[in-house]
Amino acid sequence: MGENTRRRVLELARRPGGVTCREVTEAGIHRQILTRLAREGTLEQVARGVYRLPDQPVTEHHGLVLAAAAVPNGVICLLSALSFHGLGTQLPSEVWIAIPRRARQPADKYPPLRIVRFSGEALTQGVETHQVEGRPLRVYAVAKTVADCFKYRNKVGLEVALEALREGWRERRFTGDELDRYAEICRVSNVMRPYVESLVL
């Protein structure tokens, strides 16, 4: 391994979100360099294909960043999206991530993932991209997440959906029109209507 190559890899790894095998390959460097640097302790492997400098500071959303790197076609959803947006009291032990219905199941063991399969507009609409630890993080918007919680109330619990609805409405995190649009996309308009009306009245 040449000194110049080593320096380039460490420069890439210095970013808050570390570096992935794909990024090293795209820079024209053999991915085996990462394994060597990890073996000698210069880098540490934090997830499959993700490396960073040891003792590098991380944010509270580090698990979400690792999940996004492991599942690039995924979108942070449901309990993890609520936590990201600071809504409700849920602190999920797994990262909830939506993937296309026919996508292959991710094999990663860390971070622990809770896979939910979405399709059509329920998958593609309401996606926001946030920069976290220097990496793009795709997360569903607050109104979309509330509608998703009602759609998947059997998985997350109706109380969680109601808490997110009340808190989001009280803090003006979405408009009634936004909520209506995503309720329609998620096909939960009839389910949500009485709860939304009780807030508005």
Summary of the structure (lengths in Angstrom):
residues: 201
radius of gyration: 19.4
end to end distance: 68.4
largest distance: 69.1
contacts: 609
relative contact order: 0.12
helix: 47%
strand: 17%
